[in-house]
Amino acid sequence: MGSRGVNSSATATRLLKEKKWDALVIGAGHNGLIAATYLARGGLSVAVLERRHVIGGAAVTEELIPGFKFSRCSYLLSLLRPSIIKELELVRHGLKLLKPISQSFTPCLDGRYLLLGPDDEQNYLEMLKFSKRDADAYPRDFLDLLLSPTSKVLNKWFESDVVKATLAADAMIGSMASIHTPGSGYVLLHHVMGETDGEHNIWSHVEGGMGTVSLAISNAAKEAGVHIFTNAEVSKLVIEESGIVIGVLMVDGERLHSSIVLSNATPYKTFMELVPQIFLPDEFVRAIKYSDYSSGTTKINVAVDKLPQFQSCNLNHPEVGPHHTATIHIGSESMEEIGLACQDAWNGLPSRRPVMEMTIPSSLDKTISPPGKHVVSLFTQYTPYKPTDGSWEDPTYRELYAQRCFNLIDEYAPGFTSSVIGYDMLTPPDLEREFGLTGGNIFHGAMGLDSLFLMRPVKQWSDHRTPIRGLYMCGSGSHPGGGVMGAAGRNAAYVVLHDVKKHSR
Ligand SMILES: Cc1cc2nc3c(=O)[nH]c(=O)nc-3n(C[C@H](O)[C@H](O)[C@H](O)COP(=O)(O)OP(=O)(O)OC[C@H]3O[C@@H](n4cnc5c(N)ncnc54)[C@H](O)[C@@H]3O)c2cc1C
């Protein structure tokens, strides 16, 4: 049981049960692992308890088809705080970033394409193919986006459909919001604030897949003395009558002792399932219960026997071209197209023409697929949690949606469907069941303006503390939110260490 380097022996299990830990972390997502590392470095004895057989949460690599290693959920890295990479020495612990040659590729059915990369002059020429006005207007001050609907801002700045849609697609990631929703632009802002090796807004592939990020953090954690346990699911928090946490109850009935518990699970899972409600203020329970956990995302990880060839770009790259390394936008040639895809989901139907972000990590990473074959990641929207015209539990219905996505890719890259060897598909209920992501929301809760900053996860509780003394939140559902960023884990650890120091005086 357990993944590489994770405690799983009988001795380790005895250690887990008999020791009184200074701190327990529920969940070995990247944030839980980061929190644990900083706590151990601060002098605490720490155990991480992960319910799955593998660490990493949504930053994970799994070989589901022999020879093909899939980043099953997250697939690109940009947000991970540079301070964390440095302080935890993640490069020494195995993290290797693979920068794409181009960042964004939008093929069009009329034969044109928009390929954006690190070179401003080249980007200007690319935009010029669509509109001189847009080429002159790009790049912009994205701050306007914070409060306005994405469509309003982009319509004001740009005139070409393809340019607007390419930018709008990033604002819709992991959301059921429409491009016309006020504040919808925040998700776009969230996606452009990262970097790779000091280069702003570059999203990189990670050698070995996103699981390597978690593995590197877990190496740092173990070096700091953290014990990590897989197949270790917490069923309840144990709380004293006075409302102070004293440990956790595992699903196997074992009780573990600690006066500090950090939860890397979603706010919903933590407070609606793990904490007995009698210990929580009514107003707090209502705020958690009625937060927005919708997402509309279905991830399809595909093994193919050849690189997709895009007819529009005509770059004549039988092997890897710059566009293969980029984030490829399919089905979003105009904001109207994105709007229609969203409207379908609001009507209860999976989008008839899904909006897709396609990446081909094996275009740069030779460690994740057999020679000549490739891994294709499809981040698709919009798929309602409970569709009205069928059920995600029905294999035929599932197959239909996957086929719809593949057919749409065929329009741009003929022959894609016939290159498919096999695939893994995660609909919103699958993301919830398999990864514990409530409602399938990829960020542990929507990133709307009403659930950000001081409001995340709920008003008055954005500092990682909770109404239960000794219980802290350290995952993406807490400030500053989702993505493989690590800030929530690091900040939570500092809050805990501050409280420990204060109470030991
Ligand atoms: C399909 C998809 C694509 C994404 N793409 C990207 C991307 O490309 N780039 C990016 O930056 N972000 C992306 N994201 C978002 C990002 O992956 C998440 O926001 C982030 O990984 C969450 O990290 P976390 O540590 O906060 O929580 P998680 O990774 O969700 O970890 C929580 C852990 O807690 C465990 N757990 C829950 N309950 C219990 C329990 N009772 N007992 C023990 N363990 C428990 C879970 O099993 C899980 O391992 C994507 C997410 C998804 C789902």
The ligand as an SDF file (V2000), in Angstrom:
LIG
                    3D

 53 58  0  0  0  0  0  0  0  0999 V2000
   -9.3110   18.7020  -13.5300 C   0  0  0  0  0  0  0  0  0  0  0  0
   -8.4870   19.7480  -12.8240 C   0  0  0  0  0  0  0  0  0  0  0  0
   -7.5650   20.4960  -13.5370 C   0  0  0  0  0  0  0  0  0  0  0  0
   -6.8120   21.4740  -12.8940 C   0  0  0  0  0  0  0  0  0  0  0  0
   -5.8310   22.1260  -13.5950 N   0  0  0  0  0  0  0  0  0  0  0  0
   -4.9610   22.9190  -12.9330 C   0  0  0  0  0  0  0  0  0  0  0  0
   -3.7570   23.3530  -13.5540 C   0  0  0  0  0  0  0  0  0  0  0  0
   -3.4580   22.9860  -14.6880 O   0  0  0  0  0  0  0  0  0  0  0  0
   -2.9370   24.1520  -12.8340 N   0  0  0  0  0  0  0  0  0  0  0  0
   -3.2130   24.5410  -11.5490 C   0  0  0  0  0  0  0  0  0  0  0  0
   -2.4300   25.2940  -10.9560 O   0  0  0  0  0  0  0  0  0  0  0  0
   -4.3470   24.1110  -10.9260 N   0  0  0  0  0  0  0  0  0  0  0  0
   -5.1840   23.2850  -11.5740 C   0  0  0  0  0  0  0  0  0  0  0  0
   -6.2700   22.7550  -10.9290 N   0  0  0  0  0  0  0  0  0  0  0  0
   -6.5660   23.1710   -9.5450 C   0  0  0  0  0  0  0  0  0  0  0  0
   -5.5960   22.5460   -8.5670 C   0  0  0  0  0  0  0  0  0  0  0  0
   -5.2670   21.2500   -8.9700 O   0  0  0  0  0  0  0  0  0  0  0  0
   -6.2060   22.4660   -7.1590 C   0  0  0  0  0  0  0  0  0  0  0  0
   -6.7370   23.7270   -6.7920 O   0  0  0  0  0  0  0  0  0  0  0  0
   -5.1370   22.0750   -6.1480 C   0  0  0  0  0  0  0  0  0  0  0  0
   -4.3660   20.9880   -6.6050 O   0  0  0  0  0  0  0  0  0  0  0  0
   -5.7780   21.7210   -4.8320 C   0  0  0  0  0  0  0  0  0  0  0  0
   -4.7430   21.4420   -3.9200 O   0  0  0  0  0  0  0  0  0  0  0  0
   -5.0200   21.2420   -2.3810 P   0  0  0  0  0  0  0  0  0  0  0  0
   -3.7630   20.7260   -1.7660 O   0  0  0  0  0  0  0  0  0  0  0  0
   -5.5910   22.4740   -1.7860 O   0  0  0  0  0  0  0  0  0  0  0  0
   -6.1620   20.1420   -2.2940 O   0  0  0  0  0  0  0  0  0  0  0  0
   -6.2880   18.7000   -2.9780 P   0  0  0  0  0  0  0  0  0  0  0  0
   -5.2740   18.5260   -4.0230 O   0  0  0  0  0  0  0  0  0  0  0  0
   -7.7130   18.5650   -3.3430 O   0  0  0  0  0  0  0  0  0  0  0  0
   -5.9300   17.7120   -1.8050 O   0  0  0  0  0  0  0  0  0  0  0  0
   -6.8060   17.4160   -0.7470 C   0  0  0  0  0  0  0  0  0  0  0  0
   -6.4500   16.0240   -0.2830 C   0  0  0  0  0  0  0  0  0  0  0  0
   -7.2140   15.7150    0.8960 O   0  0  0  0  0  0  0  0  0  0  0  0
   -7.5600   14.3410    0.8320 C   0  0  0  0  0  0  0  0  0  0  0  0
   -8.6750   14.1080    1.7480 N   0  0  0  0  0  0  0  0  0  0  0  0
   -9.9250   14.6170    1.6570 C   0  0  0  0  0  0  0  0  0  0  0  0
  -10.6880   14.1530    2.6920 N   0  0  0  0  0  0  0  0  0  0  0  0
   -9.8960   13.3630    3.4400 C   0  0  0  0  0  0  0  0  0  0  0  0
  -10.1110   12.5790    4.6200 C   0  0  0  0  0  0  0  0  0  0  0  0
  -11.3050   12.5520    5.2320 N   0  0  0  0  0  0  0  0  0  0  0  0
   -9.0740   11.8650    5.1240 N   0  0  0  0  0  0  0  0  0  0  0  0
   -7.8460   11.8860    4.5300 C   0  0  0  0  0  0  0  0  0  0  0  0
   -7.6070   12.5930    3.3830 N   0  0  0  0  0  0  0  0  0  0  0  0
   -8.6100   13.3210    2.8540 C   0  0  0  0  0  0  0  0  0  0  0  0
   -7.9050   14.1450   -0.6300 C   0  0  0  0  0  0  0  0  0  0  0  0
   -7.8870   12.7860   -1.0040 O   0  0  0  0  0  0  0  0  0  0  0  0
   -6.8020   14.9600   -1.3030 C   0  0  0  0  0  0  0  0  0  0  0  0
   -5.6590   14.1750   -1.5610 O   0  0  0  0  0  0  0  0  0  0  0  0
   -7.0020   21.7360  -11.5190 C   0  0  0  0  0  0  0  0  0  0  0  0
   -7.8920   20.9460  -10.7980 C   0  0  0  0  0  0  0  0  0  0  0  0
   -8.6270   19.9550  -11.4310 C   0  0  0  0  0  0  0  0  0  0  0  0
   -9.5650   19.0980  -10.6290 C   0  0  0  0  0  0  0  0  0  0  0  0
  1  2  1  0
  2  3  1  0
  2 52  2  0
  3  4  2  0
  4  5  1  0
  4 50  1  0
  5  6  2  0
  6  7  1  0
  6 13  1  0
  7  8  2  0
  7  9  1  0
  9 10  1  0
 10 11  2  0
 10 12  1  0
 12 13  2  0
 13 14  1  0
 14 15  1  0
 14 50  1  0
 15 16  1  0
 16 17  1  0
 16 18  1  0
 18 19  1  0
 18 20  1  0
 20 21  1  0
 20 22  1  0
 22 23  1  0
 23 24  1  0
 24 25  2  0
 24 26  1  0
 24 27  1  0
 27 28  1  0
 28 29  2  0
 28 30  1  0
 28 31  1  0
 31 32  1  0
 32 33  1  0
 33 34  1  0
 33 48  1  0
 34 35  1  0
 35 36  1  0
 35 46  1  0
 36 37  1  0
 36 45  1  0
 37 38  2  0
 38 39  1  0
 39 40  1  0
 39 45  2  0
 40 41  1  0
 40 42  2  0
 42 43  1  0
 43 44  2  0
 44 45  1  0
 46 47  1  0
 46 48  1  0
 48 49  1  0
 50 51  2  0
 51 52  1  0
 52 53  1  0
M  END
$$$$
